[in-house]
Amino acid sequence: MERQLTTSPVPAESGEIWLVMDSRSIGGIENHVFILADELRRHGLNAVVVLMADYGSSPNINRMKRLNLPYRLCQNTQDFLRQLKAHPPLLLHSHGYKAGIICRLLGRWYGCKVVSTFHSGDLGRGRVRWYSLIDLATAFLGRRIAVSRAIARRLPPPVTVIANFVSLPPRAAVQPKPAFRVGFVGRLSHEKGPDLFCSLAALHPRAEFHVYGDGPMRSALEADYLGHVEFHGFCADMSEVWPQIDLLCITSRAEGLPLAALEAMANGIPVCSFAIGGLGELITHGDNGWLLPAGDLNAMSQALHEWQQLPTAEYRRRQQCARETIRQHYTPETALPQIIAVYQRALGPQASRLHG
């Protein structure tokens, strides 16, 4: 039996744009899709979030209800195919490797136009690596958006590079003087490097180290760094967290363009990061943050010492620069016209149907 849940009725309209993902939890891709869906609808496009599988209780459903976003919940891939045939959309826009592979193959078979956004700078390991390689091998079957130039270089041309984006808060969560609170925000898994972040804590006893996120490495990290790092778990509403962070550290081994970095900077929080993925384009060393050689913990430790020595006036300048970077280059006003232009190129003569 087909199961379809929506915050409001989703009619079988030919002008629907399906934002498709396969998701068990909320992370960077999910937050990006929710922001994108909301902004597309504000611009008059009939965007619908489609979850390809039902994994039971999901924070994604609650988040979409709070945002009043229309969505389709599929039981599995077969149910996704049934809904695709029953309510053919105008366009499929996939996010993540599994959604990308399936949408492009089904789109080619059923004649549906497909756009895929490639978010991840990490090929992964084991089964995830195989999915990632198939994702790259089938990329030519749809229009391609990459969130960073580094990811774009792995894809067949032409590729449109469109950075992730966030809404600029009306007021930045800035502090007049840093309290030396260092934050890590993300999944506690190998590619995100939470172990590298935690290893910095013992070297900086004057600073507080806070981890916001969950994942397979959490138990081991809590056992190893008890007393040095405070673990807060997954936080559904980061707006309450940003005022508690003075510096965001990104110690990932691979990245695309993490939304955590954009959200931090939008709130006036400088970012200290390895130069990986799109972070090298986002961060200007010594201006809105610190950009360090990939994997160089000694350099990051030195940057933390420098941060702790900053005069208040210089710290405030970097806060302002971080926020201004987002305002100029990483808001919906910058990204939406580019995304809609990709949709128009994918649809060709049908582009006029985007707005109903």
C-alpha positions in Angstrom: 0.0 0.0 0.0 1.4 3.4 -1.0 2.2 5.6 2.0 2.2 9.4 1.4 2.6 11.9 4.2 2.5 15.6 3.7 2.3 18.7 5.8 -0.2 19.9 3.3 -1.8 18.2 0.3 0.6 17.6 -2.6 -1.5 17.5 -5.8 -0.3 15.6 -8.9 0.9 18.8 -10.7 3.2 18.7 -13.7 5.1 21.7 -12.3 6.4 19.9 -9.2 10.2 20.0 -8.6 11.2 17.0 -6.5 14.1 17.6 -4.1 15.1 14.0 -3.6 17.3 12.5 -0.9 17.8 9.2 1.0 18.1 10.2 4.7 18.1 8.7 8.2 19.0 11.8 10.1 19.6 15.6 9.8 23.0 16.7 8.5 24.4 19.2 6.0 22.6 17.8 3.0 19.3 17.7 4.7 19.6 21.3 6.0 20.6 22.4 2.5 17.5 20.7 1.0 15.2 22.3 3.5 16.6 25.8 2.9 16.5 25.2 -0.8 12.9 24.0 -0.8 11.7 26.9 1.3 13.5 29.5 -0.9 12.2 27.9 -4.2 8.7 28.1 -2.9 9.2 31.7 -1.9 10.2 32.3 -5.5 7.0 30.8 -6.8 8.3 27.3 -7.7 6.4 24.2 -6.6 9.2 22.5 -4.7 8.4 19.2 -2.8 10.9 17.3 -0.6 10.9 13.6 -1.4 12.4 11.1 1.1 13.2 7.9 -0.8 12.8 5.5 2.1 10.9 5.4 5.4 13.4 4.7 8.3 10.8 5.1 11.0 10.9 8.0 13.4 12.9 10.7 11.6 13.8 14.2 12.7 13.4 15.2 9.1 9.7 14.8 9.2 9.4 17.0 12.3 11.6 19.6 10.7 9.5 19.8 7.6 6.3 20.1 9.6 7.8 23.0 11.5 8.8 24.7 8.2 5.5 23.8 6.6 7.2 22.2 3.7 5.2 19.8 1.5 6.9 16.4 1.2 6.4 12.8 0.0 7.6 9.9 2.1 8.3 6.7 0.2 8.5 3.3 1.8 11.5 2.2 -0.3 12.9 2.5 -3.9 10.0 0.6 -5.4 7.5 2.9 -3.7 9.5 5.9 -5.0 9.2 4.5 -8.5 5.4 4.0 -8.0 5.0 7.6 -6.9 7.2 8.9 -9.8 4.9 7.1 -12.3 1.7 8.2 -10.5 2.7 11.8 -10.0 5.4 12.6 -12.6 7.3 15.8 -11.6 8.5 18.4 -14.0 12.1 17.9 -12.6 14.0 15.7 -10.3 16.8 17.4 -8.2 18.8 14.8 -6.4 21.0 15.2 -3.3 23.4 12.5 -2.1 24.9 9.6 -3.9 22.0 7.1 -3.6 19.3 9.6 -4.6 21.6 10.7 -7.5 22.1 7.3 -8.9 18.5 6.3 -8.8 17.1 9.6 -10.0 19.4 9.7 -13.0 18.7 6.1 -14.0 15.0 6.4 -13.6 15.0 9.8 -15.2 16.6 8.5 -18.3 14.3 5.5 -18.4 11.1 7.5 -17.9 12.1 10.7 -19.7 12.2 13.0 -16.6 14.7 15.8 -16.5 17.3 15.4 -13.7 19.6 17.8 -11.9 22.1 16.4 -9.3 23.9 18.4 -6.7 27.2 16.8 -5.6 27.9 17.7 -1.9 30.5 15.4 -0.6 34.3 15.7 -1.0 34.8 12.3 0.5 34.5 9.0 -1.5 34.1 7.1 1.7 35.2 3.5 2.5 33.7 0.1 1.9 30.2 0.0 0.5 29.9 3.8 0.6 32.9 4.1 -1.6 31.3 1.8 -4.2 28.2 3.9 -4.1 30.3 7.1 -4.6 32.1 5.6 -7.6 28.8 4.6 -9.2 27.5 8.1 -8.4 30.4 9.6 -10.3 30.2 7.1 -13.2 26.5 8.0 -13.8 26.9 11.7 -13.3 26.7 12.3 -17.0 23.1 11.3 -17.1 21.9 14.6 -15.6 22.8 18.2 -15.2 25.5 18.7 -12.6 25.9 21.1 -9.7 28.9 21.0 -7.4 29.2 22.9 -4.1 32.9 23.4 -4.6 35.5 23.6 -7.4 37.3 20.6 -5.9 34.2 18.4 -6.3 33.6 19.8 -9.8 37.0 18.6 -10.9 35.9 15.0 -10.3 32.8 15.4 -12.5 32.4 15.3 -16.3 32.0 18.8 -17.7 30.0 20.9 -17.9 29.6 21.4 -14.2 28.0 24.5 -12.5 29.7 25.4 -9.2 27.1 26.8 -6.8 28.2 27.1 -3.2 25.9 26.2 -0.4 24.1 29.1 1.2 22.4 30.1 4.4 20.0 32.9 5.4 21.7 35.8 7.2 20.4 36.2 10.7 19.0 39.6 11.4 21.5 40.0 14.2 24.8 38.2 14.6 25.4 36.2 17.7 28.6 38.0 18.5 30.4 38.6 21.8 32.4 41.7 22.6 35.3 39.6 23.7 36.0 35.9 23.2 35.5 33.6 26.1 37.7 30.9 24.4 34.9 28.5 23.6 35.9 26.3 20.7 33.2 24.3 18.9 33.0 21.3 16.6 29.7 20.9 14.8 29.1 17.8 12.7 28.8 14.0 12.5 31.1 12.1 14.7 32.6 9.9 12.0 36.1 9.4 10.6 35.9 11.8 7.6 34.8 14.7 9.8 37.9 14.3 12.0 36.3 14.7 15.5 39.3 12.8 16.9 41.6 15.4 15.6 39.5 18.1 17.2 39.5 16.4 20.6 43.2 15.9 20.5 43.6 19.7 20.5 41.8 20.1 23.8 44.7 18.8 26.0 47.0 21.4 24.4 44.8 24.4 25.2 43.7 24.2 28.9 42.5 27.9 28.8 39.9 27.1 26.2 36.6 25.1 26.4 36.1 22.5 23.8 32.5 21.6 22.8 31.3 19.0 20.4 27.8 19.3 18.9 26.8 16.2 16.9 26.4 12.4 17.1 27.8 9.4 15.2 29.7 6.1 15.4 32.8 7.6 17.1 31.0 9.3 20.0 31.4 6.5 22.6 35.1 6.1 22.1 35.7 9.8 22.0 33.8 10.4 25.2 35.8 7.6 26.9 39.1 9.0 25.7 38.5 12.7 26.3 36.4 12.8 29.4 37.2 16.0 31.3 38.8 17.7 28.3 35.8 17.9 25.9 32.1 18.4 26.5 29.8 16.4 24.3 26.4 17.8 23.7 25.0 15.3 21.2 22.8 16.2 18.2 21.2 19.7 18.3 18.1 20.2 16.2 18.2 24.0 16.6 21.6 25.5 16.2 20.3 29.0 16.6 20.5 28.4 20.4 24.1 27.0 20.1 25.9 29.7 18.1 25.9 32.2 20.9 27.8 29.7 23.0 30.7 29.3 20.5 33.5 31.8 19.9 35.5 29.9 17.3 34.4 27.0 15.0 37.1 24.4 14.3 36.8 22.2 11.2 39.2 19.3 11.4 37.7 17.2 8.6 39.7 14.8 6.4 37.5 15.6 3.4 34.7 18.1 2.8 32.5 19.7 0.3 31.3 23.0 1.7 29.9 22.4 5.2 26.8 24.4 6.2 28.2 24.6 9.7 31.0 26.9 8.5 28.5 29.1 6.7 26.1 29.2 9.6 28.9 30.1 12.0 30.2 32.9 9.9 26.7 34.2 9.3 26.5 34.5 13.1 29.8 36.4 13.3 31.9 33.4 14.4 35.3 33.1 12.7 36.3 29.6 11.4 39.6 27.8 11.9 39.8 25.0 9.2 42.0 22.8 7.1 42.2 23.9 3.5 40.0 21.2 2.0 37.0 21.3 -0.4 35.2 24.6 -0.7 36.7 25.9 2.6 39.7 27.3 0.7 37.3 29.5 -1.2 35.3 30.5 1.8 38.0 31.4 4.3 40.6 34.1 3.9 43.4 33.5 6.3 43.8 36.3 8.8 40.6 38.0 7.7 37.5 36.0 8.4 39.3 33.0 10.0 42.3 30.7 9.7 43.1 28.4 6.8 45.7 25.8 7.4 47.4 22.9 5.5 45.2 19.8 5.4 45.8 17.6 8.4 48.4 19.9 10.0 47.4 19.8 13.7 50.5 21.7 14.8 49.5 24.6 12.5 45.9 24.5 13.9 47.2 24.4 17.4 49.3 27.5 16.7 46.3 29.2 15.2 44.3 28.6 18.4 47.2 30.2 20.4 47.0 33.2 18.0 43.3 33.4 18.4 43.6 33.5 22.2 46.1 36.4 22.0 44.0 38.6 19.7 43.1 42.0 20.9 39.4 42.6 21.3 39.3 45.1 18.4 40.9 42.6 16.1 38.6 39.8 17.2 35.6 42.0 16.5 37.0 42.9 13.1 37.2 39.2 12.2 33.7 38.6 13.4 32.4 41.4 11.1 34.5 40.0 8.2 33.0 36.5 8.7 29.5 37.8 8.5 30.2 40.1 5.6 31.6 37.2 3.6 28.3 35.4 3.9 26.3 38.5 3.1 28.2 39.1 -0.1 28.6 35.5 -1.5 26.6 32.8 0.4 23.0 33.8 0.7 19.9 32.6 -1.2 19.8 35.9 -3.1 23.2 34.9 -4.6 22.5 31.2 -5.2 18.8 30.9 -6.2 19.1 32.6 -9.6 22.0 30.3 -10.5 20.1 27.2 -9.4 17.0 28.2 -11.3 19.1 28.9 -14.4 20.4 25.3 -14.2 16.7 24.1 -14.0 15.9 26.2 -17.1 18.8 24.7 -19.1 17.8 21.2 -18.0 14.1 21.7 -19.0 14.8 23.5 -22.3 11.4 24.3 -24.0 9.6 23.2 -20.8 11.3 25.9 -18.7 8.2 28.1 -18.9 6.4 25.6 -16.7 8.6 26.2 -13.8 6.4 28.9 -12.5 3.1 27.1 -13.2 
